[in-house]
Amino acid sequence: MMKNYMYIIAFLTLVVGCKNNSSKKSIAIDKEMLLYNLRVLSHDSMQGRFFGTEGNYKSQRFIAEQFDALGIKPAFASGSIQKYPYTFTGALRQRLYPIPNALEDFSNVPDTTVIGGNVVTMIQGKSKKSIVITGHLDHLGIRDGQIYNGADDNASGAAALLSIADYFKNKIPQHTLIFAAVDAEEIGSLGAEYLLNNFPFPIESIALNINMDMIAHNDSLQLYASGLYHYPQLKQPLDNLKATNINLLFGHDNPNENGVSDWTFQSDHRVFHKRQIPYIYFGVDDHKDYHKPTDTYENSTKDFYLEAVRLIIETIEAYDTFLVTEAED
């Protein structure tokens, strides 16, 4: 994820204490499956999943195979992996794929085209409207001989997509649920941009984006739902969540709040927001392992992660109903 390096907690942020709700809702998910997928995606064999590398392609195939094993159908007739080319030029090409002795104006740096890939599947709903659930699959790769495994950032979001799909696979939601493990977030949300430019349905059908980026590492049991500053009409369902024992916080979305980082354009939800598609982004504050080789499976907060995924599932269920009611009013 491309957050600023800030560790300031917004003390004025509204905290929702789900654990105090006496009518707690039961959300059953397969803990072993969730943690297995997190462990595989953040394993050394994935080589940090940098865009255009064999480790990245391996992670795409793994996610696609897991969706297929769950019986979740591809969103495209060509299959669940949406391949796309991206050509890097000049300074950006040199920064990401450097050559020796590059000239100051980069005139001797050749263009390079790299093939990326989103993994996109769906569960058909009752209406033509859709909720797009995203989590980027890429990370930073190998730097100076060290693997940046990116367990929290963002194997956690990609693995959560599989557990969420598993939860909904035998249900018929009001909205069609689109599950998108998108590529190249770390270098500008190229995958999310391509997905929206080549969406399987009319772009007007998207009612909401739920984005997950860094949801598996927090020692204080605090998860943020960011985006309400821009879309206050989405607050009510979040106020009524009952499924988990973690604290849900709101904030990190007000550009005028001094001392608090604004996450509005810090992950793939930015692509939806730029097109005026409402979003809720789930994530945690930056931690000591953020964008470091120590962001590993072993350093993730397993119980928190499980509860975070439960909360996000309940959120999707709540919005699936709420958005239909809101449209009818």
C-alpha positions as CSV (number, residue, x, y, z in Angstrom):
1,M,0.0,0.0,0.0
2,M,1.1,3.5,-0.7
3,K,0.3,5.3,2.6
4,N,2.3,8.1,4.1
5,Y,4.7,7.1,6.9
6,M,2.6,8.4,9.7
7,Y,1.7,6.8,13.0
8,I,-0.6,9.5,14.4
9,I,-3.9,8.1,15.7
10,A,-6.9,10.4,15.1
11,F,-8.1,10.8,18.7
12,L,-11.3,12.6,17.5
13,T,-12.2,9.7,15.2
14,L,-15.4,8.0,16.1
15,V,-14.9,4.5,17.5
16,V,-17.5,1.8,17.2
17,G,-17.2,-0.7,20.0
18,C,-18.6,-3.8,18.4
19,K,-17.7,-5.9,21.3
20,N,-20.2,-4.1,23.5
21,N,-23.2,-5.1,21.4
22,S,-25.2,-7.7,23.2
23,S,-26.8,-9.2,20.0
24,K,-23.5,-10.3,18.4
25,K,-23.9,-11.8,14.9
26,S,-22.3,-15.0,14.0
27,I,-20.2,-15.0,10.8
28,A,-18.7,-18.4,10.1
29,I,-15.5,-18.5,8.0
30,D,-12.9,-21.2,7.5
31,K,-9.9,-20.0,9.6
32,E,-7.5,-22.6,8.3
33,M,-8.3,-21.7,4.7
34,L,-7.9,-18.0,5.3
35,L,-4.5,-18.4,7.0
36,Y,-3.3,-21.0,4.5
37,N,-4.0,-18.5,1.6
38,L,-2.3,-15.7,3.5
39,R,0.7,-17.9,4.2
40,V,1.0,-19.1,0.6
41,L,0.7,-15.6,-1.0
42,S,3.3,-14.2,1.4
43,H,5.7,-17.1,1.1
44,D,9.3,-16.6,-0.2
45,S,8.4,-18.6,-3.3
46,M,6.2,-15.7,-4.5
47,Q,9.3,-13.5,-4.5
48,G,7.4,-10.5,-3.1
49,R,4.9,-10.5,-6.0
50,F,6.3,-7.4,-7.8
51,F,4.5,-6.4,-11.0
52,G,5.6,-8.4,-14.0
53,T,7.7,-11.0,-12.2
54,E,7.3,-14.7,-12.1
55,G,6.3,-14.5,-8.4
56,N,3.5,-12.1,-9.3
57,Y,2.3,-14.4,-12.1
58,K,2.5,-17.4,-9.7
59,S,0.3,-15.5,-7.2
60,Q,-2.2,-14.7,-10.0
61,R,-2.5,-18.4,-10.9
62,F,-2.8,-19.5,-7.3
63,I,-5.7,-17.0,-6.6
64,A,-7.4,-18.1,-9.8
65,E,-7.1,-21.8,-8.9
66,Q,-8.5,-21.1,-5.4
67,F,-11.5,-19.3,-6.8
68,D,-12.1,-22.1,-9.3
69,A,-11.8,-24.7,-6.5
70,L,-14.6,-22.8,-4.6
71,G,-16.8,-22.8,-7.7
72,I,-16.7,-19.1,-8.2
73,K,-17.1,-18.3,-11.8
74,P,-14.8,-16.0,-13.8
75,A,-16.1,-12.5,-14.6
76,F,-14.9,-12.7,-18.2
77,A,-15.6,-15.3,-20.9
78,S,-11.8,-15.6,-21.4
79,G,-11.3,-16.7,-17.8
80,S,-10.6,-15.2,-14.4
81,I,-7.2,-13.7,-15.2
82,Q,-7.6,-10.4,-17.0
83,K,-4.2,-9.8,-18.6
84,Y,-3.2,-6.4,-19.8
85,P,0.0,-4.7,-21.1
86,Y,1.5,-1.6,-19.7
87,T,4.4,0.3,-21.3
88,F,6.9,2.1,-19.1
89,T,8.9,5.0,-20.5
90,G,11.5,7.5,-19.4
91,A,12.0,8.2,-15.7
92,L,9.4,5.7,-14.5
93,R,10.9,2.9,-16.6
94,Q,14.4,3.7,-15.2
95,R,13.1,3.8,-11.6
96,L,11.3,0.4,-11.9
97,Y,13.5,-1.4,-14.4
98,P,16.9,0.4,-14.3
99,I,19.6,0.2,-16.9
100,P,23.3,1.1,-16.3
101,N,24.6,4.5,-17.5
102,A,21.2,6.1,-18.1
103,L,21.4,9.6,-19.4
104,E,20.0,12.5,-17.4
105,D,17.2,13.0,-19.9
106,F,16.6,9.2,-20.1
107,S,16.9,9.4,-23.9
108,N,18.9,6.1,-23.9
109,V,16.3,4.2,-21.7
110,P,14.2,2.0,-24.0
111,D,10.5,1.6,-23.5
112,T,9.5,-1.6,-21.7
113,T,6.1,-3.3,-22.0
114,V,5.1,-5.5,-19.1
115,I,2.1,-7.8,-18.9
116,G,0.0,-7.5,-15.7
117,G,-3.0,-9.5,-14.6
118,N,-6.1,-9.0,-12.4
119,V,-7.9,-12.0,-11.1
120,V,-11.6,-11.2,-11.4
121,T,-14.6,-13.5,-10.5
122,M,-18.2,-13.0,-9.6
123,I,-21.3,-14.2,-7.8
124,Q,-24.4,-13.3,-9.7
125,G,-27.0,-11.2,-7.8
126,K,-30.7,-10.6,-8.2
127,S,-30.2,-7.1,-9.8
128,K,-28.0,-5.6,-12.4
129,K,-26.2,-3.5,-9.8
130,S,-22.8,-4.7,-8.5
131,I,-20.6,-4.3,-5.5
132,V,-16.9,-4.5,-6.4
133,I,-14.7,-6.0,-3.7
134,T,-11.0,-5.3,-4.3
135,G,-7.6,-6.2,-2.7
136,H,-4.3,-5.8,-4.6
137,L,-2.2,-8.9,-5.1
138,D,1.2,-7.2,-5.9
139,H,3.9,-6.0,-3.5
140,L,7.5,-4.7,-3.7
141,G,9.4,-7.8,-4.9
142,I,13.1,-8.3,-4.1
143,R,15.3,-5.4,-3.1
144,D,19.0,-5.6,-2.4
145,G,18.6,-9.3,-2.1
146,Q,15.8,-9.2,0.4
147,I,12.3,-10.5,-0.2
148,Y,9.5,-8.1,0.7
149,N,6.8,-10.7,1.4
150,G,4.0,-8.2,1.9
151,A,1.9,-10.4,4.2
152,D,-0.2,-7.5,5.5
153,D,0.4,-5.4,2.4
154,N,-1.5,-6.9,0.7
155,A,-1.6,-10.7,0.8
156,S,-4.1,-10.1,3.5
157,G,-6.6,-8.4,1.2
158,A,-6.1,-10.9,-1.6
159,A,-6.5,-13.9,0.7
160,A,-9.6,-12.3,2.3
161,L,-11.2,-12.1,-1.2
162,L,-11.2,-15.9,-1.3
163,S,-12.8,-16.3,2.2
164,I,-15.4,-13.7,1.4
165,A,-16.3,-15.5,-1.9
166,D,-16.4,-18.8,0.1
167,Y,-18.9,-17.3,2.5
168,F,-21.2,-16.0,-0.2
169,K,-20.9,-18.8,-2.7
170,N,-24.2,-20.5,-1.8
171,K,-26.1,-17.3,-1.3
172,I,-27.9,-15.1,-3.8
173,P,-27.1,-11.5,-3.0
174,Q,-29.1,-8.5,-4.1
175,H,-26.1,-7.2,-5.9
176,T,-23.7,-9.1,-8.2
177,L,-20.5,-9.4,-6.2
178,I,-17.3,-8.8,-8.2
179,F,-14.1,-10.1,-6.5
180,A,-11.1,-8.5,-7.9
181,A,-7.5,-9.2,-6.9
182,V,-6.0,-6.3,-8.8
183,D,-2.4,-5.9,-9.9
184,A,0.1,-3.1,-9.7
185,E,-1.3,-1.0,-6.9
186,E,2.2,-0.3,-5.6
187,I,3.1,1.5,-8.8
188,G,-0.1,3.5,-9.3
189,S,-3.2,1.2,-9.3
190,L,-2.6,0.2,-12.9
191,G,-4.7,-3.0,-12.5
192,A,-7.7,-1.2,-10.9
193,E,-7.6,1.4,-13.7
194,Y,-7.5,-1.3,-16.3
195,L,-10.4,-3.2,-14.6
196,L,-12.6,-0.1,-14.7
197,N,-11.7,0.7,-18.3
198,N,-12.6,-2.9,-19.3
199,F,-15.3,-3.8,-16.8
200,P,-17.5,-6.8,-17.6
201,F,-20.7,-4.8,-17.1
202,P,-21.6,-1.2,-17.7
203,I,-19.6,1.0,-15.3
204,E,-22.9,2.6,-14.2
205,S,-23.8,-0.7,-12.6
206,I,-21.3,-0.3,-9.8
207,A,-23.0,0.7,-6.6
208,L,-20.0,0.5,-4.3
209,N,-16.4,-0.4,-4.0
210,I,-15.2,-2.2,-0.9
211,N,-11.4,-2.1,-0.9
212,M,-9.1,-4.0,1.5
213,D,-5.5,-3.1,1.9
214,M,-3.5,-4.0,5.0
215,I,-6.1,-5.8,7.3
216,A,-3.9,-8.4,9.1
217,H,-1.6,-6.5,11.4
218,N,-2.7,-4.5,14.4
219,D,-1.9,-5.2,18.0
220,S,-4.6,-2.8,19.3
221,L,-7.5,-4.6,17.5
222,Q,-8.3,-1.4,15.5
223,L,-9.5,-1.4,11.9
224,Y,-10.4,1.7,9.9
225,A,-13.3,2.2,7.6
226,S,-12.3,5.2,5.5
227,G,-14.4,7.1,3.0
228,L,-17.3,8.5,5.0
229,Y,-16.1,12.1,4.7
230,H,-16.8,11.8,1.0
231,Y,-19.8,9.4,1.3
232,P,-21.6,10.1,4.6
233,Q,-24.7,8.3,3.3
234,L,-22.8,5.1,3.8
235,K,-22.4,5.4,7.6
236,Q,-25.6,3.8,8.9
237,P,-24.7,0.2,8.0
238,L,-21.3,0.6,9.7
239,D,-23.0,1.8,12.9
240,N,-25.0,-1.4,13.2
241,L,-22.2,-4.0,12.8
242,K,-22.3,-6.8,15.4
243,A,-20.1,-9.6,14.2
244,T,-16.7,-9.0,15.8
245,N,-14.7,-8.0,18.9
246,I,-12.5,-5.5,17.2
247,N,-12.9,-1.7,17.2
248,L,-14.0,-0.1,14.0
249,L,-12.8,3.4,13.6
250,F,-13.7,6.1,11.0
251,G,-11.4,8.6,9.5
252,H,-8.3,9.1,7.4
253,D,-10.4,10.6,4.7
254,N,-10.6,14.4,5.5
255,P,-8.0,16.4,3.6
256,N,-8.6,19.3,6.0
257,E,-7.8,17.4,9.2
258,N,-4.3,18.6,10.3
259,G,-1.9,15.9,11.6
260,V,-3.9,13.0,10.3
261,S,-2.9,11.3,7.0
262,D,-5.6,11.3,4.3
263,W,-5.9,7.9,2.7
264,T,-8.4,9.0,0.0
265,F,-5.8,8.4,-2.8
266,Q,-3.6,5.8,-1.0
267,S,-4.9,2.6,-2.5
268,D,-7.1,1.2,-5.3
269,H,-10.3,2.8,-4.1
270,R,-8.9,6.0,-5.5
271,V,-9.7,4.8,-9.0
272,F,-13.3,4.4,-8.1
273,H,-13.5,7.7,-6.2
274,K,-12.1,9.6,-9.2
275,R,-15.1,8.3,-11.1
276,Q,-17.5,9.2,-8.3
277,I,-18.2,5.6,-7.4
278,P,-18.7,5.4,-3.6
279,Y,-16.1,3.4,-1.7
280,I,-15.3,2.2,1.8
281,Y,-11.7,1.3,2.4
282,F,-10.7,-1.1,5.2
283,G,-7.1,-0.9,6.5
284,V,-4.9,-0.3,9.5
285,D,-2.5,2.4,10.5
286,D,1.1,2.0,9.4
287,H,3.1,-0.4,11.6
288,K,6.8,-1.2,12.2
289,D,6.8,-3.8,9.4
290,Y,5.2,-1.6,6.7
291,H,7.1,-1.8,3.4
292,K,9.9,-3.8,5.1
293,P,11.1,-7.3,4.7
294,T,9.7,-8.1,8.1
295,D,6.1,-7.8,6.8
296,T,5.8,-11.6,7.0
297,Y,3.1,-14.2,7.8
298,E,4.8,-14.8,11.1
299,N,4.4,-11.1,12.1
300,S,0.8,-10.8,11.1
301,T,-1.9,-10.7,13.9
302,K,-3.8,-13.8,13.2
303,D,-6.8,-13.4,15.5
304,F,-7.2,-9.8,14.5
305,Y,-7.1,-10.8,10.8
306,L,-9.9,-13.3,11.3
307,E,-12.1,-10.8,13.1
308,A,-11.4,-8.2,10.4
309,V,-12.5,-10.5,7.7
310,R,-15.7,-11.3,9.6
311,L,-16.4,-7.6,10.0
312,I,-15.9,-7.0,6.3
313,I,-18.2,-9.8,5.4
314,E,-20.9,-8.4,7.7
315,T,-20.3,-5.0,6.1
316,I,-20.9,-6.4,2.6
317,E,-24.1,-8.1,3.7
318,A,-25.3,-4.9,5.3
319,Y,-24.6,-2.8,2.2
320,D,-26.1,-5.4,-0.1
321,T,-29.4,-4.8,1.7
322,F,-29.0,-1.1,2.5
323,L,-28.2,0.0,-1.0
324,V,-31.3,-1.6,-2.4
325,T,-33.4,0.1,0.2
326,E,-31.7,3.4,-0.4
327,A,-32.3,3.1,-4.2
328,E,-36.0,2.5,-3.6
329,D,-36.5,5.6,-1.4
